[in-house]
Amino acid sequence: MNALNAVLASTGRRAGQARRWFSGVMGADKYQRYREFHAAHGQPGEAPMTEREFWRDWQDYQEKNPQGRCC
């Protein structure tokens, strides 16, 4: 049973790493990275954008500055 627990733990760690990697590749972690950046470098007293505001701003930026992307 101990070996089975080790295998399951290893598989769980790998799945978590794969999920974090995939989120990074797809850009799903952009808001979290923005919040971390804002906490470290934002102006005191300035509230960060909500997630909805962030994605709206990101989409507006993408529309104004088209770069090589598939769609």
CHARMM-style PDB file with segment names, atoms N, HN, CA, C and O in Angstrom:
ATOM      1  N   MET     1       0.819  -1.191   0.000  1.00  0.00      PROA
ATOM      2  CA  MET     1       0.000   0.000   0.000  1.00  0.00      PROA
ATOM      3  C   MET     1       0.863   1.257   0.000  1.00  0.00      PROA
ATOM      4  O   MET     1       0.473   2.273  -0.574  1.00  0.00      PROA
ATOM      5  N   ASN     2       2.012   1.201   0.626  1.00  0.00      PROA
ATOM      6  HN  ASN     2       2.329   0.375   1.092  1.00  0.00      PROA
ATOM      7  CA  ASN     2       2.910   2.346   0.683  1.00  0.00      PROA
ATOM      8  C   ASN     2       3.400   2.727  -0.713  1.00  0.00      PROA
ATOM      9  O   ASN     2       3.501   3.910  -1.040  1.00  0.00      PROA
ATOM     10  N   ALA     3       3.706   1.716  -1.534  1.00  0.00      PROA
ATOM     11  HN  ALA     3       3.625   0.755  -1.268  1.00  0.00      PROA
ATOM     12  CA  ALA     3       4.158   1.980  -2.906  1.00  0.00      PROA
ATOM     13  C   ALA     3       3.040   2.634  -3.718  1.00  0.00      PROA
ATOM     14  O   ALA     3       3.291   3.528  -4.525  1.00  0.00      PROA
ATOM     15  N   LEU     4       1.818   2.185  -3.501  1.00  0.00      PROA
ATOM     16  HN  LEU     4       1.614   1.458  -2.845  1.00  0.00      PROA
ATOM     17  CA  LEU     4       0.675   2.764  -4.212  1.00  0.00      PROA
ATOM     18  C   LEU     4       0.502   4.235  -3.834  1.00  0.00      PROA
ATOM     19  O   LEU     4       0.252   5.072  -4.701  1.00  0.00      PROA
ATOM     20  N   ASN     5       0.632   4.549  -2.565  1.00  0.00      PROA
ATOM     21  HN  ASN     5       0.836   3.869  -1.861  1.00  0.00      PROA
ATOM     22  CA  ASN     5       0.531   5.946  -2.125  1.00  0.00      PROA
ATOM     23  C   ASN     5       1.618   6.803  -2.762  1.00  0.00      PROA
ATOM     24  O   ASN     5       1.361   7.941  -3.153  1.00  0.00      PROA
ATOM     25  N   ALA     6       2.826   6.264  -2.866  1.00  0.00      PROA
ATOM     26  HN  ALA     6       3.035   5.339  -2.548  1.00  0.00      PROA
ATOM     27  CA  ALA     6       3.925   7.007  -3.486  1.00  0.00      PROA
ATOM     28  C   ALA     6       3.635   7.273  -4.958  1.00  0.00      PROA
ATOM     29  O   ALA     6       3.891   8.367  -5.460  1.00  0.00      PROA
ATOM     30  N   VAL     7       3.102   6.270  -5.643  1.00  0.00      PROA
ATOM     31  HN  VAL     7       2.894   5.381  -5.234  1.00  0.00      PROA
ATOM     32  CA  VAL     7       2.769   6.430  -7.066  1.00  0.00      PROA
ATOM     33  C   VAL     7       1.664   7.470  -7.234  1.00  0.00      PROA
ATOM     34  O   VAL     7       1.737   8.327  -8.115  1.00  0.00      PROA
ATOM     35  N   LEU     8       0.646   7.388  -6.388  1.00  0.00      PROA
ATOM     36  HN  LEU     8       0.586   6.691  -5.673  1.00  0.00      PROA
ATOM     37  CA  LEU     8      -0.455   8.353  -6.480  1.00  0.00      PROA
ATOM     38  C   LEU     8       0.015   9.772  -6.172  1.00  0.00      PROA
ATOM     39  O   LEU     8      -0.407  10.723  -6.831  1.00  0.00      PROA
ATOM     40  N   ALA     9       0.877   9.916  -5.185  1.00  0.00      PROA
ATOM     41  HN  ALA     9       1.219   9.144  -4.650  1.00  0.00      PROA
ATOM     42  CA  ALA     9       1.404  11.240  -4.849  1.00  0.00      PROA
ATOM     43  C   ALA     9       2.232  11.799  -5.996  1.00  0.00      PROA
ATOM     44  O   ALA     9       2.122  12.979  -6.331  1.00  0.00      PROA
ATOM     45  N   SER    10       3.056  10.959  -6.594  1.00  0.00      PROA
ATOM     46  HN  SER    10       3.145  10.000  -6.323  1.00  0.00      PROA
ATOM     47  CA  SER    10       3.884  11.389  -7.720  1.00  0.00      PROA
ATOM     48  C   SER    10       3.012  11.788  -8.908  1.00  0.00      PROA
ATOM     49  O   SER    10       3.264  12.798  -9.564  1.00  0.00      PROA
ATOM     50  N   THR    11       1.996  10.993  -9.171  1.00  0.00      PROA
ATOM     51  HN  THR    11       1.791  10.173  -8.638  1.00  0.00      PROA
ATOM     52  CA  THR    11       1.087  11.287 -10.275  1.00  0.00      PROA
ATOM     53  C   THR    11       0.348  12.600 -10.024  1.00  0.00      PROA
ATOM     54  O   THR    11       0.161  13.396 -10.944  1.00  0.00      PROA
ATOM     55  N   GLY    12      -0.067  12.823  -8.792  1.00  0.00      PROA
ATOM     56  HN  GLY    12       0.085  12.176  -8.045  1.00  0.00      PROA
ATOM     57  CA  GLY    12      -0.753  14.070  -8.447  1.00  0.00      PROA
ATOM     58  C   GLY    12       0.140  15.283  -8.635  1.00  0.00      PROA
ATOM     59  O   GLY    12      -0.304  16.315  -9.138  1.00  0.00      PROA
ATOM     60  N   ARG    13       1.408  15.160  -8.230  1.00  0.00      PROA
ATOM     61  HN  ARG    13       1.769  14.321  -7.822  1.00  0.00      PROA
ATOM     62  CA  ARG    13       2.348  16.274  -8.416  1.00  0.00      PROA
ATOM     63  C   ARG    13       2.543  16.561  -9.895  1.00  0.00      PROA
ATOM     64  O   ARG    13       2.538  17.718 -10.316  1.00  0.00      PROA
ATOM     65  N   ARG    14       2.712  15.518 -10.672  1.00  0.00      PROA
ATOM     66  HN  ARG    14       2.716  14.579 -10.330  1.00  0.00      PROA
ATOM     67  CA  ARG    14       2.915  15.709 -12.116  1.00  0.00      PROA
ATOM     68  C   ARG    14       1.685  16.328 -12.766  1.00  0.00      PROA
ATOM     69  O   ARG    14       1.806  17.190 -13.637  1.00  0.00      PROA
ATOM     70  N   ALA    15       0.513  15.896 -12.349  1.00  0.00      PROA
ATOM     71  HN  ALA    15       0.414  15.196 -11.641  1.00  0.00      PROA
ATOM     72  CA  ALA    15      -0.718  16.467 -12.903  1.00  0.00      PROA
ATOM     73  C   ALA    15      -0.819  17.951 -12.552  1.00  0.00      PROA
ATOM     74  O   ALA    15      -1.226  18.758 -13.388  1.00  0.00      PROA
ATOM     75  N   GLY    16      -0.456  18.311 -11.337  1.00  0.00      PROA
ATOM     76  HN  GLY    16      -0.125  17.655 -10.658  1.00  0.00      PROA
ATOM     77  CA  GLY    16      -0.475  19.718 -10.931  1.00  0.00      PROA
ATOM     78  C   GLY    16       0.512  20.547 -11.729  1.00  0.00      PROA
ATOM     79  O   GLY    16       0.207  21.667 -12.138  1.00  0.00      PROA
ATOM     80  N   GLN    17       1.698  19.994 -11.948  1.00  0.00      PROA
ATOM     81  HN  GLN    17       1.946  19.085 -11.615  1.00  0.00      PROA
ATOM     82  CA  GLN    17       2.703  20.699 -12.745  1.00  0.00      PROA
ATOM     83  C   GLN    17       2.219  20.875 -14.177  1.00  0.00      PROA
ATOM     84  O   GLN    17       2.400  21.937 -14.774  1.00  0.00      PROA
ATOM     85  N   ALA    18       1.603  19.833 -14.728  1.00  0.00      PROA
ATOM     86  HN  ALA    18       1.455  18.971 -14.244  1.00  0.00      PROA
ATOM     87  CA  ALA    18       1.093  19.911 -16.100  1.00  0.00      PROA
ATOM     88  C   ALA    18      -0.020  20.954 -16.201  1.00  0.00      PROA
ATOM     89  O   ALA    18      -0.089  21.706 -17.173  1.00  0.00      PROA
ATOM     90  N   ARG    19      -0.884  20.992 -15.194  1.00  0.00      PROA
ATOM     91  HN  ARG    19      -0.828  20.381 -14.404  1.00  0.00      PROA
ATOM     92  CA  ARG    19      -1.971  21.971 -15.197  1.00  0.00      PROA
ATOM     93  C   ARG    19      -1.421  23.390 -15.134  1.00  0.00      PROA
ATOM     94  O   ARG    19      -1.894  24.262 -15.863  1.00  0.00      PROA
ATOM     95  N   ARG    20      -0.435  23.640 -14.281  1.00  0.00      PROA
ATOM     96  HN  ARG    20      -0.050  22.931 -13.689  1.00  0.00      PROA
ATOM     97  CA  ARG    20       0.163  24.976 -14.187  1.00  0.00      PROA
ATOM     98  C   ARG    20       0.861  25.350 -15.491  1.00  0.00      PROA
ATOM     99  O   ARG    20       0.769  26.493 -15.938  1.00  0.00      PROA
ATOM    100  N   TRP    21       1.557  24.395 -16.100  1.00  0.00      PROA
ATOM    101  HN  TRP    21       1.632  23.467 -15.737  1.00  0.00      PROA
ATOM    102  CA  TRP    21       2.237  24.659 -17.369  1.00  0.00      PROA
ATOM    103  C   TRP    21       1.213  25.006 -18.444  1.00  0.00      PROA
ATOM    104  O   TRP    21       1.382  25.988 -19.167  1.00  0.00      PROA
ATOM    105  N   PHE    22       0.157  24.209 -18.553  1.00  0.00      PROA
ATOM    106  HN  PHE    22       0.021  23.411 -17.966  1.00  0.00      PROA
ATOM    107  CA  PHE    22      -0.862  24.425 -19.570  1.00  0.00      PROA
ATOM    108  C   PHE    22      -1.554  25.770 -19.360  1.00  0.00      PROA
ATOM    109  O   PHE    22      -1.821  26.486 -20.324  1.00  0.00      PROA
ATOM    110  N   SER    23      -1.844  26.118 -18.105  1.00  0.00      PROA
ATOM    111  HN  SER    23      -1.627  25.536 -17.321  1.00  0.00      PROA
ATOM    112  CA  SER    23      -2.463  27.418 -17.820  1.00  0.00      PROA
ATOM    113  C   SER    23      -1.554  28.553 -18.261  1.00  0.00      PROA
ATOM    114  O   SER    23      -2.024  29.556 -18.797  1.00  0.00      PROA
ATOM    115  N   GLY    24      -0.251  28.399 -18.037  1.00  0.00      PROA
ATOM    116  HN  GLY    24       0.131  27.584 -17.601  1.00  0.00      PROA
ATOM    117  CA  GLY    24       0.705  29.419 -18.461  1.00  0.00      PROA
ATOM    118  C   GLY    24       0.773  29.547 -19.965  1.00  0.00      PROA
ATOM    119  O   GLY    24       0.827  30.655 -20.499  1.00  0.00      PROA
ATOM    120  N   VAL    25       0.771  28.419 -20.648  1.00  0.00      PROA
ATOM    121  HN  VAL    25       0.727  27.519 -20.214  1.00  0.00      PROA
ATOM    122  CA  VAL    25       0.838  28.435 -22.113  1.00  0.00      PROA
ATOM    123  C   VAL    25      -0.421  29.073 -22.698  1.00  0.00      PROA
ATOM    124  O   VAL    25      -0.343  29.843 -23.656  1.00  0.00      PROA
ATOM    125  N   MET    26      -1.561  28.757 -22.129  1.00  0.00      PROA
ATOM    126  HN  MET    26      -1.624  28.132 -21.351  1.00  0.00      PROA
ATOM    127  CA  MET    26      -2.822  29.276 -22.650  1.00  0.00      PROA
ATOM    128  C   MET    26      -3.120  30.699 -22.175  1.00  0.00      PROA
ATOM    129  O   MET    26      -4.033  31.343 -22.692  1.00  0.00      PROA
ATOM    130  N   GLY    27      -2.365  31.191 -21.206  1.00  0.00      PROA
ATOM    131  HN  GLY    27      -1.624  30.668 -20.786  1.00  0.00      PROA
ATOM    132  CA  GLY    27      -2.578  32.545 -20.716  1.00  0.00      PROA
ATOM    133  C   GLY    27      -3.630  32.656 -19.628  1.00  0.00      PROA
ATOM    134  O   GLY    27      -4.020  33.761 -19.251  1.00  0.00      PROA
ATOM    135  N   ALA    28      -4.089  31.532 -19.124  1.00  0.00      PROA
ATOM    136  HN  ALA    28      -3.772  30.635 -19.430  1.00  0.00      PROA
ATOM    137  CA  ALA    28      -5.129  31.552 -18.099  1.00  0.00      PROA
ATOM    138  C   ALA    28      -4.633  32.120 -16.776  1.00  0.00      PROA
ATOM    139  O   ALA    28      -5.438  32.504 -15.928  1.00  0.00      PROA
ATOM    140  N   ASP    29      -3.329  32.178 -16.593  1.00  0.00      PROA
ATOM    141  HN  ASP    29      -2.675  31.866 -17.283  1.00  0.00      PROA
ATOM    142  CA  ASP    29      -2.785  32.685 -15.332  1.00  0.00      PROA
ATOM    143  C   ASP    29      -2.436  34.173 -15.403  1.00  0.00      PROA
ATOM    144  O   ASP    29      -1.815  34.699 -14.479  1.00  0.00      PROA
ATOM    145  N   LYS    30      -2.817  34.851 -16.467  1.00  0.00      PROA
ATOM    146  HN  LYS    30      -3.322  34.424 -17.218  1.00  0.00      PROA
ATOM    147  CA  LYS    30      -2.469  36.267 -16.637  1.00  0.00      PROA
ATOM    148  C   LYS    30      -3.016  37.134 -15.502  1.00  0.00      PROA
ATOM    149  O   LYS    30      -2.311  38.003 -14.991  1.00  0.00      PROA
ATOM    150  N   TYR    31      -4.259  36.902 -15.110  1.00  0.00      PROA
ATOM    151  HN  TYR    31      -4.832  36.195 -15.525  1.00  0.00      PROA
ATOM    152  CA  TYR    31      -4.835  37.733 -14.054  1.00  0.00      PROA
ATOM    153  C   TYR    31      -4.100  37.513 -12.730  1.00  0.00      PROA
ATOM    154  O   TYR    31      -3.829  38.470 -12.005  1.00  0.00      PROA
ATOM    155  N   GLN    32      -3.781  36.273 -12.419  1.00  0.00      PROA
ATOM    156  HN  GLN    32      -4.001  35.496 -13.008  1.00  0.00      PROA
ATOM    157  CA  GLN    32      -3.044  35.993 -11.185  1.00  0.00      PROA
ATOM    158  C   GLN    32      -1.677  36.672 -11.213  1.00  0.00      PROA
ATOM    159  O   GLN    32      -1.248  37.245 -10.212  1.00  0.00      PROA
ATOM    160  N   ARG    33      -0.997  36.611 -12.346  1.00  0.00      PROA
ATOM    161  HN  ARG    33      -1.345  36.145 -13.160  1.00  0.00      PROA
ATOM    162  CA  ARG    33       0.307  37.271 -12.470  1.00  0.00      PROA
ATOM    163  C   ARG    33       0.160  38.788 -12.358  1.00  0.00      PROA
ATOM    164  O   ARG    33       1.010  39.451 -11.763  1.00  0.00      PROA
ATOM    165  N   TYR    34      -0.919  39.342 -12.929  1.00  0.00      PROA
ATOM    166  HN  TYR    34      -1.610  38.804 -13.412  1.00  0.00      PROA
ATOM    167  CA  TYR    34      -1.188  40.778 -12.799  1.00  0.00      PROA
ATOM    168  C   TYR    34      -1.372  41.157 -11.328  1.00  0.00      PROA
ATOM    169  O   TYR    34      -0.810  42.153 -10.870  1.00  0.00      PROA
ATOM    170  N   ARG    35      -2.155  40.368 -10.588  1.00  0.00      PROA
ATOM    171  HN  ARG    35      -2.610  39.559 -10.960  1.00  0.00      PROA
ATOM    172  CA  ARG    35      -2.378  40.660  -9.169  1.00  0.00      PROA
ATOM    173  C   ARG    35      -1.071  40.617  -8.387  1.00  0.00      PROA
ATOM    174  O   ARG    35      -0.830  41.466  -7.529  1.00  0.00      PROA
ATOM    175  N   GLU    36      -0.224  39.629  -8.682  1.00  0.00      PROA
ATOM    176  HN  GLU    36      -0.420  38.939  -9.380  1.00  0.00      PROA
ATOM    177  CA  GLU    36       1.070  39.536  -8.001  1.00  0.00      PROA
ATOM    178  C   GLU    36       1.941  40.747  -8.334  1.00  0.00      PROA
ATOM    179  O   GLU    36       2.595  41.306  -7.453  1.00  0.00      PROA
ATOM    180  N   PHE    37       1.947  41.149  -9.605  1.00  0.00      PROA
ATOM    181  HN  PHE    37       1.416  40.694 -10.320  1.00  0.00      PROA
ATOM    182  CA  PHE    37       2.726  42.317 -10.015  1.00  0.00      PROA
ATOM    183  C   PHE    37       2.187  43.578  -9.340  1.00  0.00      PROA
ATOM    184  O   PHE    37       2.957  44.392  -8.830  1.00  0.00      PROA
ATOM    185  N   HSD    38       0.868  43.735  -9.340  1.00  0.00      PROA
ATOM    186  HN  HSD    38       0.242  43.074  -9.754  1.00  0.00      PROA
ATOM    187  CA  HSD    38       0.259  44.919  -8.738  1.00  0.00      PROA
ATOM    188  C   HSD    38       0.571  44.987  -7.247  1.00  0.00      PROA
ATOM    189  O   HSD    38       0.841  46.067  -6.721  1.00  0.00      PROA
ATOM    190  N   ALA    39       0.537  43.855  -6.568  1.00  0.00      PROA
ATOM    191  HN  ALA    39       0.318  42.978  -6.995  1.00  0.00      PROA
ATOM    192  CA  ALA    39       0.842  43.836  -5.132  1.00  0.00      PROA
ATOM    193  C   ALA    39       2.280  44.271  -4.877  1.00  0.00      PROA
ATOM    194  O   ALA    39       2.565  44.937  -3.882  1.00  0.00      PROA
ATOM    195  N   ALA    40       3.182  43.893  -5.777  1.00  0.00      PROA
ATOM    196  HN  ALA    40       2.950  43.351  -6.585  1.00  0.00      PROA
ATOM    197  CA  ALA    40       4.599  44.218  -5.590  1.00  0.00      PROA
ATOM    198  C   ALA    40       4.952  45.625  -6.063  1.00  0.00      PROA
ATOM    199  O   ALA    40       5.823  46.271  -5.482  1.00  0.00      PROA
ATOM    200  N   HSD    41       4.279  46.109  -7.118  1.00  0.00      PROA
ATOM    201  HN  HSD    41       3.571  45.584  -7.590  1.00  0.00      PROA
ATOM    202  CA  HSD    41       4.700  47.360  -7.747  1.00  0.00      PROA
ATOM    203  C   HSD    41       3.606  48.415  -7.865  1.00  0.00      PROA
ATOM    204  O   HSD    41       3.875  49.516  -8.345  1.00  0.00      PROA
ATOM    205  N   GLY    42       2.383  48.112  -7.442  1.00  0.00      PROA
ATOM    206  HN  GLY    42       2.165  47.217  -7.052  1.00  0.00      PROA
ATOM    207  CA  GLY    42       1.277  49.051  -7.607  1.00  0.00      PROA
ATOM    208  C   GLY    42       1.408  50.268  -6.709  1.00  0.00      PROA
ATOM    209  O   GLY    42       2.175  50.270  -5.745  1.00  0.00      PROA
ATOM    210  N   GLN    43       0.660  51.286  -7.035  1.00  0.00      PROA
ATOM    211  HN  GLN    43       0.037  51.285  -7.817  1.00  0.00      PROA
ATOM    212  CA  GLN    43       0.650  52.510  -6.237  1.00  0.00      PROA
ATOM    213  C   GLN    43      -0.106  52.256  -4.933  1.00  0.00      PROA
ATOM    214  O   GLN    43      -1.146  51.599  -4.942  1.00  0.00      PROA
ATOM    215  N   PRO    44       0.402  52.765  -3.823  1.00  0.00      PROA
ATOM    216  CA  PRO    44      -0.318  52.598  -2.549  1.00  0.00      PROA
ATOM    217  C   PRO    44      -1.709  53.223  -2.632  1.00  0.00      PROA
ATOM    218  O   PRO    44      -1.866  54.338  -3.130  1.00  0.00      PROA
ATOM    219  N   GLY    45      -2.695  52.517  -2.153  1.00  0.00      PROA
ATOM    220  HN  GLY    45      -2.567  51.612  -1.749  1.00  0.00      PROA
ATOM    221  CA  GLY    45      -4.062  53.021  -2.166  1.00  0.00      PROA
ATOM    222  C   GLY    45      -4.792  52.804  -3.473  1.00  0.00      PROA
ATOM    223  O   GLY    45      -5.992  53.069  -3.556  1.00  0.00      PROA
ATOM    224  N   GLU    46      -4.109  52.334  -4.486  1.00  0.00      PROA
ATOM    225  HN  GLU    46      -3.135  52.118  -4.418  1.00  0.00      PROA
ATOM    226  CA  GLU    46      -4.742  52.089  -5.784  1.00  0.00      PROA
ATOM    227  C   GLU    46      -5.202  50.637  -5.837  1.00  0.00      PROA
ATOM    228  O   GLU    46      -4.394  49.715  -5.724  1.00  0.00      PROA
ATOM    229  N   ALA    47      -6.491  50.448  -6.007  1.00  0.00      PROA
ATOM    230  HN  ALA    47      -7.147  51.197  -6.098  1.00  0.00      PROA
ATOM    231  CA  ALA    47      -7.040  49.095  -6.050  1.00  0.00      PROA
ATOM    232  C   ALA    47      -6.731  48.446  -7.399  1.00  0.00      PROA
ATOM    233  O   ALA    47      -6.776  49.118  -8.429  1.00  0.00      PROA
ATOM    234  N   PRO    48      -6.421  47.163  -7.407  1.00  0.00      PROA
ATOM    235  CA  PRO    48      -6.195  46.483  -8.688  1.00  0.00      PROA
ATOM    236  C   PRO    48      -7.518  46.323  -9.440  1.00  0.00      PROA
ATOM    237  O   PRO    48      -8.593  46.377  -8.844  1.00  0.00      PROA
ATOM    238  N   MET    49      -7.424  46.128 -10.733  1.00  0.00      PROA
ATOM    239  HN  MET    49      -6.551  46.084 -11.217  1.00  0.00      PROA
ATOM    240  CA  MET    49      -8.621  45.894 -11.531  1.00  0.00      PROA
ATOM    241  C   MET    49      -9.275  44.589 -11.090  1.00  0.00      PROA
ATOM    242  O   MET    49      -8.606  43.664 -10.630  1.00  0.00      PROA
ATOM    243  N   THR    50     -10.583  44.535 -11.239  1.00  0.00      PROA
ATOM    244  HN  THR    50     -11.127  45.286 -11.612  1.00  0.00      PROA
ATOM    245  CA  THR    50     -11.266  43.270 -11.009  1.00  0.00      PROA
ATOM    246  C   THR    50     -10.887  42.330 -12.145  1.00  0.00      PROA
ATOM    247  O   THR    50     -10.314  42.759 -13.147  1.00  0.00      PROA
ATOM    248  N   GLU    51     -11.204  41.058 -11.992  1.00  0.00      PROA
ATOM    249  HN  GLU    51     -11.670  40.709 -11.179  1.00  0.00      PROA
ATOM    250  CA  GLU    51     -10.859  40.113 -13.053  1.00  0.00      PROA
ATOM    251  C   GLU    51     -11.582  40.469 -14.348  1.00  0.00      PROA
ATOM    252  O   GLU    51     -11.007  40.367 -15.432  1.00  0.00      PROA
ATOM    253  N   ARG    52     -12.821  40.880 -14.238  1.00  0.00      PROA
ATOM    254  HN  ARG    52     -13.288  40.963 -13.357  1.00  0.00      PROA
ATOM    255  CA  ARG    52     -13.584  41.275 -15.429  1.00  0.00      PROA
ATOM    256  C   ARG    52     -12.948  42.484 -16.110  1.00  0.00      PROA
ATOM    257  O   ARG    52     -12.789  42.502 -17.331  1.00  0.00      PROA
ATOM    258  N   GLU    53     -12.584  43.492 -15.317  1.00  0.00      PROA
ATOM    259  HN  GLU    53     -12.713  43.477 -14.326  1.00  0.00      PROA
ATOM    260  CA  GLU    53     -11.931  44.683 -15.872  1.00  0.00      PROA
ATOM    261  C   GLU    53     -10.601  44.321 -16.519  1.00  0.00      PROA
ATOM    262  O   GLU    53     -10.253  44.841 -17.579  1.00  0.00      PROA
ATOM    263  N   PHE    54      -9.861  43.426 -15.872  1.00  0.00      PROA
ATOM    264  HN  PHE    54     -10.143  43.004 -15.011  1.00  0.00      PROA
ATOM    265  CA  PHE    54      -8.568  43.017 -16.416  1.00  0.00      PROA
ATOM    266  C   PHE    54      -8.729  42.384 -17.792  1.00  0.00      PROA
ATOM    267  O   PHE    54      -8.028  42.751 -18.735  1.00  0.00      PROA
ATOM    268  N   TRP    55      -9.656  41.427 -17.907  1.00  0.00      PROA
ATOM    269  HN  TRP    55     -10.225  41.129 -17.141  1.00  0.00      PROA
ATOM    270  CA  TRP    55      -9.811  40.739 -19.192  1.00  0.00      PROA
ATOM    271  C   TRP    55     -10.357  41.679 -20.261  1.00  0.00      PROA
ATOM    272  O   TRP    55      -9.997  41.550 -21.431  1.00  0.00      PROA
ATOM    273  N   ARG    56     -11.220  42.621 -19.882  1.00  0.00      PROA
ATOM    274  HN  ARG    56     -11.512  42.726 -18.931  1.00  0.00      PROA
ATOM    275  CA  ARG    56     -11.718  43.612 -20.846  1.00  0.00      PROA
ATOM    276  C   ARG    56     -10.558  44.474 -21.337  1.00  0.00      PROA
ATOM    277  O   ARG    56     -10.437  44.721 -22.536  1.00  0.00      PROA
ATOM    278  N   ASP    57      -9.708  44.933 -20.421  1.00  0.00      PROA
ATOM    279  HN  ASP    57      -9.807  44.732 -19.447  1.00  0.00      PROA
ATOM    280  CA  ASP    57      -8.540  45.734 -20.775  1.00  0.00      PROA
ATOM    281  C   ASP    57      -7.592  44.934 -21.662  1.00  0.00      PROA
ATOM    282  O   ASP    57      -7.058  45.458 -22.639  1.00  0.00      PROA
ATOM    283  N   TRP    58      -7.387  43.680 -21.324  1.00  0.00      PROA
ATOM    284  HN  TRP    58      -7.822  43.254 -20.530  1.00  0.00      PROA
ATOM    285  CA  TRP    58      -6.496  42.814 -22.110  1.00  0.00      PROA
ATOM    286  C   TRP    58      -7.041  42.642 -23.528  1.00  0.00      PROA
ATOM    287  O   TRP    58      -6.293  42.720 -24.503  1.00  0.00      PROA
ATOM    288  N   GLN    59      -8.342  42.409 -23.631  1.00  0.00      PROA
ATOM    289  HN  GLN    59      -8.950  42.346 -22.839  1.00  0.00      PROA
ATOM    290  CA  GLN    59      -8.961  42.227 -24.944  1.00  0.00      PROA
ATOM    291  C   GLN    59      -8.879  43.513 -25.758  1.00  0.00      PROA
ATOM    292  O   GLN    59      -8.598  43.461 -26.955  1.00  0.00      PROA
ATOM    293  N   ASP    60      -9.116  44.651 -25.143  1.00  0.00      PROA
ATOM    294  HN  ASP    60      -9.344  44.693 -24.171  1.00  0.00      PROA
ATOM    295  CA  ASP    60      -8.997  45.938 -25.840  1.00  0.00      PROA
ATOM    296  C   ASP    60      -7.575  46.149 -26.344  1.00  0.00      PROA
ATOM    297  O   ASP    60      -7.370  46.607 -27.467  1.00  0.00      PROA
ATOM    298  N   TYR    61      -6.598  45.812 -25.510  1.00  0.00      PROA
ATOM    299  HN  TYR    61      -6.765  45.439 -24.597  1.00  0.00      PROA
ATOM    300  CA  TYR    61      -5.197  45.938 -25.917  1.00  0.00      PROA
ATOM    301  C   TYR    61      -4.906  45.041 -27.121  1.00  0.00      PROA
ATOM    302  O   TYR    61      -4.241  45.464 -28.067  1.00  0.00      PROA
ATOM    303  N   GLN    62      -5.399  43.810 -27.085  1.00  0.00      PROA
ATOM    304  HN  GLN    62      -5.939  43.466 -26.316  1.00  0.00      PROA
ATOM    305  CA  GLN    62      -5.167  42.881 -28.188  1.00  0.00      PROA
ATOM    306  C   GLN    62      -5.798  43.390 -29.485  1.00  0.00      PROA
ATOM    307  O   GLN    62      -5.225  43.231 -30.562  1.00  0.00      PROA
ATOM    308  N   GLU    63      -6.973  43.999 -29.377  1.00  0.00      PROA
ATOM    309  HN  GLU    63      -7.439  44.128 -28.502  1.00  0.00      PROA
ATOM    310  CA  GLU    63      -7.637  44.526 -30.567  1.00  0.00      PROA
ATOM    311  C   GLU    63      -6.886  45.719 -31.148  1.00  0.00      PROA
ATOM    312  O   GLU    63      -6.816  45.869 -32.368  1.00  0.00      PROA
ATOM    313  N   LYS    64      -6.327  46.563 -30.295  1.00  0.00      PROA
ATOM    314  HN  LYS    64      -6.385  46.440 -29.304  1.00  0.00      PROA
ATOM    315  CA  LYS    64      -5.605  47.748 -30.755  1.00  0.00      PROA
ATOM    316  C   LYS    64      -4.198  47.424 -31.236  1.00  0.00      PROA
ATOM    317  O   LYS    64      -3.636  48.161 -32.046  1.00  0.00      PROA
ATOM    318  N   ASN    65      -3.632  46.343 -30.754  1.00  0.00      PROA
ATOM    319  HN  ASN    65      -4.088  45.745 -30.096  1.00  0.00      PROA
ATOM    320  CA  ASN    65      -2.256  45.965 -31.086  1.00  0.00      PROA
ATOM    321  C   ASN    65      -2.207  44.525 -31.577  1.00  0.00      PROA
ATOM    322  O   ASN    65      -1.698  43.652 -30.874  1.00  0.00      PROA
ATOM    323  N   PRO    66      -2.731  44.262 -32.777  1.00  0.00      PROA
ATOM    324  CA  PRO    66      -2.739  42.876 -33.255  1.00  0.00      PROA
ATOM    325  C   PRO    66      -1.314  42.363 -33.461  1.00  0.00      PROA
ATOM    326  O   PRO    66      -0.461  43.043 -34.031  1.00  0.00      PROA
ATOM    327  N   GLN    67      -1.092  41.174 -32.990  1.00  0.00      PROA
ATOM    328  HN  GLN    67      -1.785  40.621 -32.527  1.00  0.00      PROA
ATOM    329  CA  GLN    67       0.199  40.515 -33.150  1.00  0.00      PROA
ATOM    330  C   GLN    67      -0.059  39.154 -33.766  1.00  0.00      PROA
ATOM    331  O   GLN    67      -1.205  38.727 -33.908  1.00  0.00      PROA
ATOM    332  N   GLY    68       1.010  38.487 -34.126  1.00  0.00      PROA
ATOM    333  HN  GLY    68       1.940  38.834 -34.010  1.00  0.00      PROA
ATOM    334  CA  GLY    68       0.854  37.167 -34.720  1.00  0.00      PROA
ATOM    335  C   GLY    68       0.164  36.209 -33.773  1.00  0.00      PROA
ATOM    336  O   GLY    68       0.731  35.820 -32.752  1.00  0.00      PROA
ATOM    337  N   ARG    69      -1.045  35.832 -34.104  1.00  0.00      PROA
ATOM    338  HN  ARG    69      -1.505  36.148 -34.934  1.00  0.00      PROA
ATOM    339  CA  ARG    69      -1.775  34.831 -33.335  1.00  0.00      PROA
ATOM    340  C   ARG    69      -2.694  34.103 -34.291  1.00  0.00      PROA
ATOM    341  O   ARG    69      -2.967  34.587 -35.389  1.00  0.00      PROA
ATOM    342  N   CYS    70      -3.157  32.980 -33.890  1.00  0.00      PROA
ATOM    343  HN  CYS    70      -2.935  32.587 -32.998  1.00  0.00      PROA
ATOM    344  CA  CYS    70      -3.883  32.115 -34.814  1.00  0.00      PROA
ATOM    345  C   CYS    70      -5.259  32.655 -35.194  1.00  0.00      PROA
ATOM    346  O   CYS    70      -5.712  32.417 -36.313  1.00  0.00      PROA
ATOM    347  N   CYS    71      -5.941  33.375 -34.296  1.00  0.00      PROA
ATOM    348  HN  CYS    71      -5.573  33.568 -33.387  1.00  0.00      PROA
ATOM    349  CA  CYS    71      -7.327  33.740 -34.578  1.00  0.00      PROA
ATOM    350  C   CYS    71      -7.573  35.226 -34.448  1.00  0.00      PROA
ATOM    351  OT1 CYS    71      -8.695  35.687 -34.655  1.00  0.00      PROA
TER     352      CYS     71
END
